[in-house]
Amino acid sequence: MSRTTIAVSKFGLSYTLSTAALPSLLCLPSATTARKAFLHLKSSTKSHLRLLSAISTSSLLLAYILSPSRARHPYLLWTALTVALSGGVGFALRPEEDMLKKGKRTEVPEEEVVNGEQVRQGMERWKVVQAARAGISGLGFAMSVVGIWGDGF
């Protein structure tokens, strides 16, 4: 898989989450089901985004390190930096996780009362995080396209 495909996949994942998945979760009939679905979406997304970020960053850095000195273009480093930054957006904006985990038990009974406003606020904050991640990933993708174009490929 090429670097461009990984960057597009990562950008598409963040964009799809913020524009399609979260509005659908906000339409669920109860806060309990919305919370369960949201926490499942967050956990599965976190592993996929970390994997794509690690693959992208390592492939760009290896391309820079292993190329001959005349082919070491700085766009590889800048693109790797933006990929790592987009992966780190979640660490910088972590407070939304604390809002949903307050009082969270390992088992969630069916009758547990879940505050719908807290779930909505957590989803809205996560939507902002995903939009920021998509923007940074898009910037990295644009830099890689300009860099490859400058190389004459």
N, CA, C and O atoms as a DFTB+ gen file, in Angstrom:
612 C
 N C O
     1  1       0.853      -1.163       0.000
     2  2       0.000       0.000       0.000
     3  2       0.905       1.234       0.000
     4  3       1.876       1.299       0.753
     5  1       0.589       2.176      -0.822
     6  2       1.442       3.356      -0.920
     7  2       1.126       4.359       0.178
     8  3       0.081       4.284       0.825
     9  1       2.051       5.306       0.380
    10  2       1.873       6.335       1.400
    11  2       0.632       7.173       1.118
    12  3      -0.081       7.548       2.048
    13  1       0.366       7.470      -0.147
    14  2      -0.776       8.291      -0.499
    15  2      -2.076       7.586      -0.127
    16  3      -3.010       8.230       0.350
    17  1      -2.149       6.286      -0.335
    18  2      -3.349       5.534       0.008
    19  2      -3.589       5.562       1.508
    20  3      -4.731       5.709       1.945
    21  1      -2.546       5.426       2.298
    22  2      -2.699       5.460       3.755
    23  2      -3.161       6.829       4.206
    24  3      -4.043       6.938       5.058
    25  1      -2.574       7.880       3.641
    26  2      -2.969       9.233       4.024
    27  2      -4.427       9.495       3.664
    28  3      -5.160      10.099       4.447
    29  1      -4.851       9.050       2.492
    30  2      -6.236       9.237       2.080
    31  2      -7.162       8.423       2.975
    32  3      -8.236       8.902       3.336
    33  1      -6.773       7.209       3.341
    34  2      -7.596       6.383       4.222
    35  2      -7.755       7.032       5.585
    36  3      -8.854       7.045       6.138
    37  1      -6.681       7.566       6.129
    38  2      -6.720       8.204       7.440
    39  2      -7.575       9.461       7.400
    40  3      -8.378       9.706       8.301
    41  1      -7.396      10.267       6.335
    42  2      -8.196      11.474       6.173
    43  2      -9.668      11.114       6.029
    44  3     -10.526      11.754       6.638
    45  1      -9.967      10.091       5.226
    46  2     -11.345       9.682       5.012
    47  2     -12.005       9.156       6.265
    48  3     -13.194       9.387       6.487
    49  1     -11.248       8.450       7.086
    50  2     -11.792       7.920       8.328
    51  2     -12.188       9.044       9.275
    52  3     -13.282       9.015       9.837
    53  1     -11.325      10.030       9.462
    54  2     -11.644      11.143      10.350
    55  2     -12.808      11.965       9.810
    56  3     -13.681      12.379      10.573
    57  1     -12.827      12.203       8.503
    58  2     -13.900      12.982       7.892
    59  2     -15.230      12.259       8.001
    60  3     -16.249      12.879       8.307
    61  1     -15.234      10.962       7.755
    62  2     -16.466      10.180       7.819
    63  2     -17.011      10.143       9.239
    64  3     -18.222      10.220       9.444
    65  1     -16.121      10.026      10.217
    66  2     -16.582       9.995      11.601
    67  2     -17.263      11.297      11.995
    68  3     -18.313      11.276      12.637
    69  1     -16.679      12.425      11.619
    70  2     -17.233      13.706      12.056
    71  2     -18.468      14.114      11.268
    72  3     -19.277      14.896      11.769
    73  1     -18.639      13.609      10.049
    74  2     -19.779      14.050       9.252
    75  2     -20.901      13.034       9.128
    76  3     -22.051      13.423       8.923
    77  1     -20.609      11.753       9.246
    78  2     -21.650      10.746       9.038
    79  2     -21.988       9.945      10.292
    80  3     -23.162       9.772      10.619
    81  1     -20.982       9.463      10.988
    82  2     -21.240       8.553      12.101
    83  2     -21.833       9.257      13.322
    84  3     -22.819       8.789      13.890
    85  1     -21.241      10.370      13.723
    86  2     -21.720      11.035      14.938
    87  2     -23.128      11.606      14.812
    88  3     -23.912      11.454      15.749
    89  1     -23.495      12.259      13.702
    90  2     -24.891      12.702      13.601
    91  2     -25.883      11.538      13.673
    92  3     -26.989      11.700      14.189
    93  1     -25.500      10.383      13.168
    94  2     -26.382       9.212      13.259
    95  2     -26.535       8.759      14.705
    96  3     -27.626       8.368      15.122
    97  1     -25.448       8.809      15.472
    98  2     -25.522       8.410      16.881
    99  2     -26.378       9.385      17.688
   100  3     -27.036       8.985      18.648
   101  1     -26.370      10.642      17.307
   102  2     -27.183      11.624      18.028
   103  2     -28.677      11.404      17.816
   104  3     -29.494      11.922      18.577
   105  1     -29.037      10.646      16.796
   106  2     -30.450      10.377      16.508
   107  2     -30.971       9.122      17.196
   108  3     -32.142       8.777      17.035
   109  1     -30.133       8.439      17.953
   110  2     -30.592       7.234      18.643
   111  2     -31.640       7.606      19.685
   112  3     -31.595       8.702      20.244
   113  1     -32.590       6.695      19.953
   114  2     -33.732       7.047      20.803
   115  2     -33.418       7.265      22.280
   116  3     -34.120       8.029      22.942
   117  1     -32.387       6.618      22.812
   118  2     -32.108       6.802      24.236
   119  2     -30.645       7.139      24.457
   120  3     -29.788       6.820      23.634
   121  1     -30.375       7.780      25.564
   122  2     -29.006       8.165      25.893
   123  2     -28.147       6.953      26.202
   124  3     -26.947       6.964      25.927
   125  1     -28.734       5.909      26.766
   126  2     -27.981       4.706      27.112
   127  2     -27.458       4.016      25.859
   128  3     -26.286       3.643      25.801
   129  1     -28.302       3.845      24.872
   130  2     -27.844       3.210      23.635
   131  2     -26.865       4.105      22.887
   132  3     -25.914       3.611      22.282
   133  1     -27.087       5.402      22.922
   134  2     -26.162       6.328      22.265
   135  2     -24.792       6.271      22.930
   136  3     -23.767       6.296      22.250
   137  1     -24.776       6.195      24.255
   138  2     -23.508       6.129      24.991
   139  2     -22.762       4.840      24.677
   140  3     -21.554       4.856      24.438
   141  1     -23.492       3.712      24.678
   142  2     -22.858       2.431      24.369
   143  2     -22.281       2.434      22.959
   144  3     -21.149       2.000      22.746
   145  1     -23.052       2.919      22.006
   146  2     -22.585       2.952      20.617
   147  2     -21.403       3.908      20.460
   148  3     -20.454       3.617      19.731
   149  1     -21.464       5.039      21.139
   150  2     -20.388       6.025      21.053
   151  2     -19.092       5.494      21.658
   152  3     -18.022       5.660      21.073
   153  1     -19.179       4.864      22.811
   154  2     -17.975       4.306      23.436
   155  2     -17.384       3.180      22.588
   156  3     -16.163       3.044      22.507
   157  1     -18.233       2.377      21.959
   158  2     -17.739       1.327      21.061
   159  2     -17.067       1.945      19.835
   160  3     -16.006       1.489      19.410
   161  1     -17.680       2.972      19.275
   162  2     -17.100       3.649      18.108
   163  2     -15.754       4.275      18.448
   164  3     -14.810       4.192      17.662
   165  1     -15.666       4.899      19.615
   166  2     -14.409       5.533      20.025
   167  2     -13.301       4.511      20.211
   168  3     -12.169       4.745      19.789
   169  1     -13.607       3.386      20.835
   170  2     -12.557       2.396      21.090
   171  2     -12.077       1.743      19.797
   172  3     -10.876       1.540      19.617
   173  1     -12.998       1.415      18.899
   174  2     -12.569       0.803      17.642
   175  2     -11.849       1.807      16.749
   176  3     -10.901       1.445      16.052
   177  1     -12.282       3.049      16.761
   178  2     -11.646       4.086      15.949
   179  2     -10.243       4.392      16.441
   180  3      -9.332       4.617      15.645
   181  1     -10.075       4.400      17.744
   182  2      -8.760       4.723      18.314
   183  2      -7.703       3.737      17.833
   184  3      -6.593       4.141      17.485
   185  1      -8.032       2.464      17.811
   186  2      -7.043       1.474      17.370
   187  2      -6.746       1.606      15.877
   188  3      -5.592       1.475      15.468
   189  1      -7.766       1.863      15.060
   190  2      -7.538       2.019      13.626
   191  2      -6.712       3.274      13.317
   192  3      -5.793       3.231      12.499
   193  1      -7.041       4.374      13.967
   194  2      -6.303       5.613      13.700
   195  2      -4.860       5.526      14.180
   196  3      -3.960       6.047      13.522
   197  1      -4.630       4.884      15.302
   198  2      -3.252       4.710      15.780
   199  2      -2.444       3.848      14.814
   200  3      -1.283       4.146      14.532
   201  1      -3.055       2.788      14.313
   202  2      -2.368       1.922      13.362
   203  2      -2.038       2.672      12.071
   204  3      -0.912       2.588      11.579
   205  1      -3.003       3.399      11.521
   206  2      -2.750       4.149      10.292
   207  2      -1.718       5.251      10.507
   208  3      -0.896       5.507       9.627
   209  1      -1.751       5.903      11.661
   210  2      -0.750       6.943      11.958
   211  2       0.646       6.347      12.066
   212  3       1.610       6.908      11.546
   213  1       0.750       5.217      12.737
   214  2       2.059       4.576      12.897
   215  2       2.616       4.110      11.551
   216  3       3.802       4.287      11.274
   217  1       1.768       3.521      10.724
   218  2       2.223       3.063       9.409
   219  2       2.656       4.249       8.552
   220  3       3.708       4.206       7.913
   221  1       1.857       5.291       8.539
   222  2       2.186       6.462       7.721
   223  2       3.468       7.133       8.185
   224  3       4.351       7.420       7.377
   225  1       3.571       7.382       9.479
   226  2       4.751       8.062      10.006
   227  2       6.010       7.238       9.777
   228  3       7.035       7.767       9.349
   229  1       5.931       5.946      10.060
   230  2       7.130       5.116       9.896
   231  2       7.532       4.985       8.431
   232  3       8.724       4.985       8.124
   233  1       6.574       4.874       7.527
   234  2       6.943       4.756       6.111
   235  2       7.555       6.049       5.588
   236  3       8.496       6.005       4.797
   237  1       7.045       7.183       6.008
   238  2       7.626       8.457       5.570
   239  2       9.020       8.666       6.152
   240  3       9.926       9.106       5.445
   241  1       9.197       8.359       7.420
   242  2      10.522       8.512       8.033
   243  2      11.531       7.531       7.445
   244  3      12.686       7.890       7.215
   245  1      11.099       6.294       7.202
   246  2      12.005       5.326       6.576
   247  2      12.373       5.736       5.151
   248  3      13.506       5.528       4.717
   249  1      11.428       6.311       4.432
   250  2      11.733       6.781       3.080
   251  2      12.782       7.880       3.130
   252  3      13.658       7.950       2.267
   253  1      12.695       8.738       4.138
   254  2      13.685       9.809       4.271
   255  2      15.046       9.249       4.695
   256  3      16.078       9.612       4.129
   257  1      15.039       8.373       5.685
   258  2      16.287       7.851       6.237
   259  2      17.020       6.953       5.233
   260  3      18.243       7.025       5.114
   261  1      16.286       6.121       4.524
   262  2      16.911       5.153       3.634
   263  2      17.225       5.695       2.235
   264  3      17.866       5.005       1.442
   265  1      16.786       6.913       1.921
   266  2      17.090       7.441       0.586
   267  2      18.498       8.006       0.533
   268  3      19.056       8.410       1.553
   269  1      19.066       8.029      -0.662
   270  2      20.390       8.636      -0.808
   271  2      20.320      10.131      -0.500
   272  3      19.243      10.725      -0.536
   273  1      21.444      10.724      -0.203
   274  2      21.450      12.118       0.253
   275  2      20.857      13.081      -0.766
   276  3      20.275      14.093      -0.375
   277  1      20.984      12.804      -2.050
   278  2      20.417      13.704      -3.056
   279  2      18.894      13.578      -3.146
   280  3      18.232      14.470      -3.677
   281  1      18.340      12.491      -2.637
   282  2      16.891      12.269      -2.706
   283  2      16.188      12.509      -1.371
   284  3      14.992      12.241      -1.251
   285  1      16.895      12.998      -0.387
   286  2      16.279      13.269       0.921
   287  2      15.589      14.632       0.876
   288  3      16.205      15.677       1.084
   289  1      14.323      14.580       0.602
   290  2      13.558      15.817       0.496
   291  2      12.871      16.128       1.816
   292  3      12.322      15.227       2.450
   293  1      12.891      17.378       2.239
   294  2      12.302      17.731       3.530
   295  2      10.789      17.544       3.601
   296  3      10.231      17.477       4.696
   297  1      10.114      17.457       2.452
   298  2       8.667      17.263       2.520
   299  2       8.325      15.938       3.198
   300  3       7.252      15.806       3.787
   301  1       9.228      14.953       3.120
   302  2       8.980      13.682       3.805
   303  2       8.929      13.880       5.321
   304  3       8.084      13.300       6.003
   305  1       9.834      14.698       5.835
   306  2       9.835      14.973       7.275
   307  2       8.614      15.794       7.690
   308  3       7.984      15.511       8.708
   309  1       8.288      16.813       6.890
   310  2       7.135      17.658       7.229
   311  2       5.835      16.866       7.155
   312  3       4.942      17.054       7.981
   313  1       5.728      15.995       6.182
   314  2       4.525      15.168       6.065
   315  2       4.442      14.180       7.227
   316  3       3.365      13.955       7.778
   317  1       5.579      13.592       7.599
   318  2       5.581      12.683       8.748
   319  2       5.194      13.423      10.028
   320  3       4.506      12.870      10.887
   321  1       5.637      14.668      10.150
   322  2       5.279      15.473      11.321
   323  2       3.781      15.750      11.375
   324  3       3.177      15.669      12.444
   325  1       3.174      16.076      10.235
   326  2       1.730      16.334      10.243
   327  2       0.931      15.068      10.538
   328  3      -0.113      15.127      11.187
   329  1       1.418      13.930      10.065
   330  2       0.734      12.666      10.368
   331  2       0.808      12.384      11.867
   332  3      -0.186      12.000      12.483
   333  1       1.983      12.576      12.444
   334  2       2.136      12.361      13.885
   335  2       1.297      13.356      14.672
   336  3       0.718      13.005      15.700
   337  1       1.225      14.595      14.197
   338  2       0.386      15.605      14.853
   339  2      -1.088      15.221      14.812
   340  3      -1.796      15.356      15.810
   341  1      -1.545      14.748      13.669
   342  2      -2.956      14.365      13.578
   343  2      -3.259      13.170      14.480
   344  3      -4.363      13.055      15.012
   345  1      -2.290      12.289      14.651
   346  2      -2.479      11.183      15.582
   347  2      -2.485      11.632      17.033
   348  3      -3.123      11.004      17.878
   349  1      -1.773      12.723      17.325
   350  2      -1.688      13.241      18.688
   351  2      -2.782      14.209      19.075
   352  3      -2.817      14.671      20.216
   353  1      -3.684      14.532      18.150
   354  2      -4.768      15.464      18.465
   355  2      -5.630      14.922      19.598
   356  3      -6.078      15.677      20.461
   357  1      -5.857      13.627      19.595
   358  2      -6.673      13.019      20.646
   359  2      -6.053      13.142      22.024
   360  3      -6.769      13.272      23.017
   361  1      -4.719      13.103      22.098
   362  2      -4.055      13.252      23.392
   363  2      -4.141      14.683      23.897
   364  3      -4.253      14.918      25.100
   365  1      -4.089      15.633      22.979
   366  2      -4.138      17.040      23.371
   367  2      -5.528      17.449      23.842
   368  3      -5.661      18.306      24.716
   369  1      -6.537      16.854      23.283
   370  2      -7.919      17.222      23.606
   371  2      -8.632      16.081      24.309
   372  3      -9.683      15.633      23.850
   373  1      -8.085      15.611      25.398
   374  2      -8.609      14.461      26.128
   375  2      -9.783      14.732      27.051
   376  3     -10.441      13.763      27.430
   377  1     -10.110      15.949      27.448
   378  2     -11.157      16.110      28.460
   379  2     -12.510      15.527      28.094
   380  3     -13.312      15.248      28.985
   381  1     -12.793      15.333      26.797
   382  2     -14.098      14.788      26.434
   383  2     -14.253      13.361      26.910
   384  3     -15.376      12.912      27.140
   385  1     -13.155      12.632      27.066
   386  2     -13.255      11.267      27.557
   387  2     -13.622      11.247      29.038
   388  3     -14.360      10.370      29.487
   389  1     -13.108      12.212      29.790
   390  2     -13.395      12.248      31.218
   391  2     -14.875      12.483      31.489
   392  3     -15.416      11.986      32.476
   393  1     -15.531      13.245      30.609
   394  2     -16.938      13.543      30.812
   395  2     -17.787      12.278      30.726
   396  3     -18.739      12.121      31.490
   397  1     -17.460      11.386      29.817
   398  2     -18.249      10.171      29.666
   399  2     -17.852       9.086      30.649
   400  3     -18.660       8.210      30.958
   401  1     -16.620       9.126      31.148
   402  2     -16.157       8.066      32.041
   403  2     -16.482       8.329      33.502
   404  3     -16.259       7.460      34.344
   405  1     -17.008       9.516      33.825
   406  2     -17.373       9.790      35.213
   407  2     -18.445       8.813      35.655
   408  3     -19.502       8.701      35.034
   409  1     -18.161       8.125      36.711
   410  2     -19.122       7.180      37.239
   411  2     -19.303       5.941      36.384
   412  3     -20.259       5.193      36.585
   413  1     -18.428       5.711      35.454
   414  2     -18.562       4.549      34.571
   415  2     -18.134       3.291      35.303
   416  3     -17.075       3.243      35.928
   417  1     -18.972       2.283      35.214
   418  2     -18.649       0.990      35.803
   419  2     -18.236       0.043      34.696
   420  3     -18.434       0.327      33.515
   421  1     -17.656      -1.094      35.087
   422  2     -17.262      -2.065      34.067
   423  2     -18.492      -2.704      33.427
   424  3     -18.463      -3.034      32.241
   425  1     -19.557      -2.881      34.180
   426  2     -20.790      -3.420      33.629
   427  2     -21.840      -2.318      33.657
   428  3     -21.999      -1.630      34.665
   429  1     -22.551      -2.153      32.556
   430  2     -23.585      -1.128      32.471
   431  2     -24.943      -1.816      32.495
   432  3     -25.337      -2.448      31.514
   433  1     -25.666      -1.695      33.617
   434  2     -26.994      -2.313      33.665
   435  2     -27.961      -1.597      32.712
   436  3     -27.758      -0.432      32.372
   437  1     -29.004      -2.303      32.291
   438  2     -29.984      -1.726      31.364
   439  2     -30.696      -0.527      31.977
   440  3     -31.037       0.414      31.260
   441  1     -30.929      -0.539      33.291
   442  2     -31.715       0.511      33.928
   443  2     -30.882       1.720      34.324
   444  3     -31.432       2.688      34.850
   445  1     -29.587       1.697      34.093
   446  2     -28.745       2.798      34.530
   447  2     -29.173       4.099      33.865
   448  3     -29.428       4.148      32.662
   449  1     -29.245       5.146      34.670
   450  2     -29.644       6.447      34.167
   451  2     -28.409       7.140      33.598
   452  3     -27.419       7.339      34.302
   453  1     -28.476       7.499      32.340
   454  2     -27.383       8.176      31.669
   455  2     -27.869       9.560      31.290
   456  3     -28.948       9.713      30.717
   457  1     -27.073      10.566      31.611
   458  2     -27.431      11.932      31.281
   459  2     -27.214      12.154      29.786
   460  3     -26.087      12.093      29.295
   461  1     -28.293      12.409      29.083
   462  2     -28.231      12.598      27.638
   463  2     -27.431      13.825      27.226
   464  3     -26.792      13.826      26.174
   465  1     -27.460      14.866      28.044
   466  2     -26.707      16.079      27.721
   467  2     -25.201      15.840      27.809
   468  3     -24.438      16.371      27.002
   469  1     -24.774      15.046      28.785
   470  2     -23.348      14.718      28.881
   471  2     -22.901      13.896      27.677
   472  3     -21.805      14.099      27.154
   473  1     -23.751      12.967      27.238
   474  2     -23.418      12.154      26.072
   475  2     -23.339      13.041      24.834
   476  3     -22.419      12.901      24.028
   477  1     -24.296      13.949      24.681
   478  2     -24.302      14.861      23.532
   479  2     -23.069      15.760      23.549
   480  3     -22.441      15.965      22.510
   481  1     -22.713      16.302      24.721
   482  2     -21.527      17.163      24.811
   483  2     -20.260      16.383      24.485
   484  3     -19.372      16.896      23.804
   485  1     -20.171      15.143      24.967
   486  2     -19.013      14.315      24.654
   487  2     -18.908      14.037      23.166
   488  3     -17.817      14.062      22.596
   489  1     -20.048      13.770      22.537
   490  2     -20.044      13.525      21.088
   491  2     -19.668      14.782      20.311
   492  3     -18.920      14.710      19.336
   493  1     -20.180      15.922      20.736
   494  2     -19.867      17.174      20.040
   495  2     -18.383      17.514      20.163
   496  3     -17.768      17.974      19.201
   497  1     -17.816      17.292      21.332
   498  2     -16.377      17.550      21.505
   499  2     -15.547      16.586      20.666
   500  3     -14.539      16.977      20.076
   501  1     -15.973      15.323      20.616
   502  2     -15.242      14.343      19.823
   503  2     -15.360      14.661      18.337
   504  3     -14.443      14.396      17.559
   505  1     -16.495      15.229      17.952
   506  2     -16.674      15.654      16.564
   507  2     -15.673      16.747      16.206
   508  3     -15.123      16.748      15.105
   509  1     -15.432      17.679      17.134
   510  2     -14.441      18.729      16.901
   511  2     -13.043      18.124      16.784
   512  3     -12.254      18.537      15.933
   513  1     -12.737      17.146      17.637
   514  2     -11.431      16.478      17.582
   515  2     -11.249      15.786      16.233
   516  3     -10.183      15.881      15.624
   517  1     -12.284      15.093      15.769
   518  2     -12.182      14.400      14.486
   519  2     -12.062      15.389      13.323
   520  3     -11.352      15.122      12.354
   521  1     -12.751      16.524      13.417
   522  2     -12.632      17.538      12.366
   523  2     -11.221      18.119      12.349
   524  3     -10.660      18.340      11.276
   525  1     -10.640      18.369      13.522
   526  2      -9.260      18.869      13.584
   527  2      -8.297      17.833      13.037
   528  3      -7.367      18.172      12.306
   529  1      -8.511      16.579      13.382
   530  2      -7.666      15.497      12.882
   531  2      -7.769      15.390      11.360
   532  3      -6.763      15.185      10.681
   533  1      -8.979      15.529      10.828
   534  2      -9.166      15.465       9.375
   535  2      -8.479      16.643       8.692
   536  3      -7.888      16.476       7.625
   537  1      -8.548      17.826       9.288
   538  2      -7.886      18.992       8.708
   539  2      -6.374      18.844       8.678
   540  3      -5.736      19.160       7.674
   541  1      -5.803      18.367       9.767
   542  2      -4.351      18.173       9.823
   543  2      -3.925      17.072       8.861
   544  3      -2.896      17.193       8.197
   545  1      -4.707      15.998       8.780
   546  2      -4.396      14.926       7.833
   547  2      -4.497      15.412       6.397
   548  3      -3.686      15.034       5.552
   549  1      -5.486      16.247       6.118
   550  2      -5.623      16.813       4.778
   551  2      -4.446      17.699       4.415
   552  3      -3.994      17.699       3.269
   553  1      -3.945      18.456       5.387
   554  2      -2.762      19.279       5.158
   555  2      -1.553      18.405       4.852
   556  3      -0.783      18.711       3.941
   557  1      -1.380      17.330       5.599
   558  2      -0.278      16.403       5.341
   559  2      -0.395      15.747       3.978
   560  3       0.606      15.568       3.284
   561  1      -1.618      15.385       3.589
   562  2      -1.829      14.800       2.275
   563  2      -1.481      15.797       1.172
   564  3      -0.840      15.440       0.183
   565  1      -1.907      17.045       1.349
   566  2      -1.594      18.080       0.352
   567  2      -0.086      18.293       0.245
   568  3       0.445      18.454      -0.853
   569  1       0.607      18.294       1.397
   570  2       2.069      18.444       1.364
   571  2       2.730      17.276       0.646
   572  3       3.693      17.475      -0.094
   573  1       2.234      16.075       0.848
   574  2       2.845      14.924       0.173
   575  2       2.592      14.964      -1.331
   576  3       3.466      14.592      -2.114
   577  1       1.422      15.404      -1.737
   578  2       1.131      15.505      -3.171
   579  2       2.032      16.558      -3.820
   580  3       2.589      16.322      -4.892
   581  1       2.174      17.708      -3.178
   582  2       3.050      18.757      -3.712
   583  2       4.499      18.273      -3.737
   584  3       5.222      18.553      -4.693
   585  1       4.930      17.558      -2.709
   586  2       6.295      17.035      -2.681
   587  2       6.558      16.006      -3.757
   588  3       7.605      16.027      -4.405
   589  1       5.609      15.102      -3.950
   590  2       5.774      14.089      -5.012
   591  2       5.753      14.763      -6.376
   592  3       6.525      14.399      -7.263
   593  1       4.880      15.734      -6.547
   594  2       4.815      16.453      -7.807
   595  2       6.124      17.197      -8.069
   596  3       6.604      17.252      -9.202
   597  1       6.691      17.766      -7.014
   598  2       7.989      18.453      -7.149
   599  2       9.114      17.509      -7.496
   600  3      10.085      17.912      -8.137
   601  1       9.003      16.256      -7.084
   602  2      10.019      15.252      -7.428
   603  2       9.926      14.824      -8.885
   604  3      10.870      14.248      -9.426
   605  1       8.796      15.100      -9.520
   606  2       8.643      14.738     -10.921
   607  2       8.038      13.367     -11.138
   608  3       8.181      12.809     -12.226
   609  1       7.368      12.801     -10.144
   610  2       6.759      11.480     -10.301
   611  2       5.390      11.596     -10.896
   612  3       4.719      10.585     -11.104
